Amino acid sequence: MLYTRYHHDLNAAFNEFNRGATFAAIEYEKLLGTIDRTGTNKTIDSGQFCLPLFCALLAGRWELARQLAFWSKHPSVKINNPHDTVYIERLLAALILGKDSEIEAILNDEAKVLKRRAPVYASYFDLIVAASGQDQALFNKELSRVEAEFRARSKSRADVVNGYGYGKIDNALNFDFMAVGICKIAAKRGLITQIDSEYIPKVIVDFWQ
């Protein structure tokens, strides 16, 4: 992400996203293949698919994102540790695969806990709901809220995780990769991203390979 805003090098950024998604896909394909062949009881934590899914989307690799989302539904993928990225991953995979009923079920169940523990995610949940409902007006409203909240957090210098927009020192140089990833899925559902800012750069939203 720093390539995009600090170094102003989109090609390097896209290459970095692509490397991350491709490496993860190769590893998961081998691991899941081994599990299927041997019948081993090895499990994979659901949250491990979160960043590879975003990388595939940011790299413009829609089919790869769909493949990763499909693999994340494999029986050996379990919620071993119900941490923040597990819920984001499950919502993202459901949105990519068009499983809107799963989105509603997740939000009505496990995500309630996450909203209480990490309310910063609440606006992303609402953005996903707007995207799944293909409601352009609601999507515009929720995206504006997400962008405003990220903009405010980017000015913070709290010593917390920066990648998700909480506000660590170099977060001022990042863009909101979660919002951009959701916007890219929304585009596949016919929705238009009407914001173009340093936090939600439309050049990445519109990029597909």
N, C-alpha and C positions, 0 to 999 in steps of 0.2 A: 504493500500500500504506500510505503514511503517513496517508491519509485514514481508513483503517480503525482504526488503533490510536492515533494521535496526535490526530487531529481527531474521532474517533468519529462519522464521517459515512459510513455505508454507501452511501447513495444517490450521494454524490459519487464514492465508490470505484467503484461499478458503472458509473457514467457514464464515468469515466476509462478503465476496462477496455474498455468498449464502443467508445469513440472510437478507442482504439488498434487494436482488432481490425478495426473497420469501415474505418478509413483504410488499413490494410494490405491488406484484401481488395480495395478499390477499385483500389489501385495495382497489385496483382498481377494482377487480372483484366485491366486495361488492358495491362500489360506482356506477359503470356502470350498475350493476344489478338493483339497486334502481332507477336510472335514466330511465332505460328501462321500469320498472314496473309502475312507477308513472307518467312518461311523464314530469317530472320537467324540467325547463329550465336551471338547473345548468350546468355550463361548467367547464372543466378542462384545465388548461394551458398546451399546447403541450410540453413545456420545462420540465415539471415535469417527463416525461418519460425518459429523457436523462440518468441520473445516474442509475436508475434501469436497463435500457437496457445494459449499460456497466457492471453492477454488474452481471447480468445473463450470459453475455458472459465470463467474467473473472472467474466466478464460473464453467464454462464448462456446463452450462444448456442451450443447444441450443433450445430445444423445448419451454422452458420458455421465452427465448429471442424472439422467434417467436410469442409467445402468447402476450407478452408485445407490440411488434411491431404492431401486429394486433389490439390490444386495442387502440393503439395510433392513429388509423385511425377512431375511433368511431366518429359519428357526433357531440357528445358533447365535443370532444377535439378540442379546438380552439386556435388560436394564440392571446391570450389576451394581451400579452406583447411581442413584437418582439425582445427578447433579444438573446444573443449569443447561449445559449443552445437549443433554439427552432430550429435553423437551423441545428445544429449538430444532434439533435434528429430526425428531419425529414429525413435527409440524411441517418442516421444510420438505421432507420426503413425501408426505401426504399431499402437499400442494403440487409438487412436481408430477406426481403420479395421478393427480386428479381425484384423489380419494377424499372428497370433501366431508363425507360422514365421519371419517377418522379425525379430521380437524376438530369437528364439533365435539366428538367424544373426548379427545385429549384436553381441550379447553375446559370441558365440564368436569374433568376428573383431576389428573395429575397437575395440570398447569395452575390450578388454584393455589397449590402450595408454593409454586415458583413465584407467582405474582406477589404473594405475601413476603417471600424471602428476598426477592430481587425485583422490585416494582419497575425497574428500568426496562424490563422486558415487556411490560403491559402494552406499550404502544406498538411494538413489533407484532404481538399477538393480534391486536386490532387491525393492523395492516394486512396480515395474512388472511384474516376473516374477510376483509374488504376485497382482497384479490380473489379469494375462492368464490365469493358471491358475484364477481364480475360487475361490481357497482362502481362506476367511474367517479361519481360525485363523492361517495364515501371514501374511495381510494385516495382521491385528491386531498380530502380532509385529513385522513389519517397520515398520509405521507407528509403533509405540511407539519403535523404535530411531531412526527418522528424527526424530521429535519431540524425543527426548532429545538427539540430536546437534545439532539446530538450537538448542535451548534453551541448550546449552553454548556454541555458537558466538556466540549473540546477546550473550553477556557479554564477548566479546573486543572489543578496540579496535584490532585490527591494521588497517593501511592497505591493505585489499584490497577487491575488489568486494563490495558489500553485498547486491545484489539476490538473489544465490543463497545467501545465508546464511553467508557466510564470516566476517562479524563486523566490518564497518566501523562507524564511530561511531554512525550512525543505524540500524544493523541491529537494535538493541534495540527499535526502534519498528516494525519490519516483521513481517509474518507469513511463513510458509513457503509462498510461492506455488507452488513446484514440488510440494510434497506435496499442497496443496489441489487443484491441477489434476489430479494423478493420482487423488486421492480422488473427484473428480467423474466421471472416466472409469470408475473402479471401480464407482461407483453405477449406471452404465448397464449394468454386467455383474452387477448384483444383490448387490454387496458393500455392507456397511454400515460407515461411518466411526464408530468407537466412541470416538474422542477428540474432545473439544471444549475447546480451550484458546486462549490468546491467539496462539499460534503456528499452530494449525490450527483456525480458527474454523468451527464447523459451520454457522453461519448462511450462510457463503459456499459451503461444500460443498453445502448443500441448495438453493441458489438457482438457479432456471432461469427463463428468459423464455419 
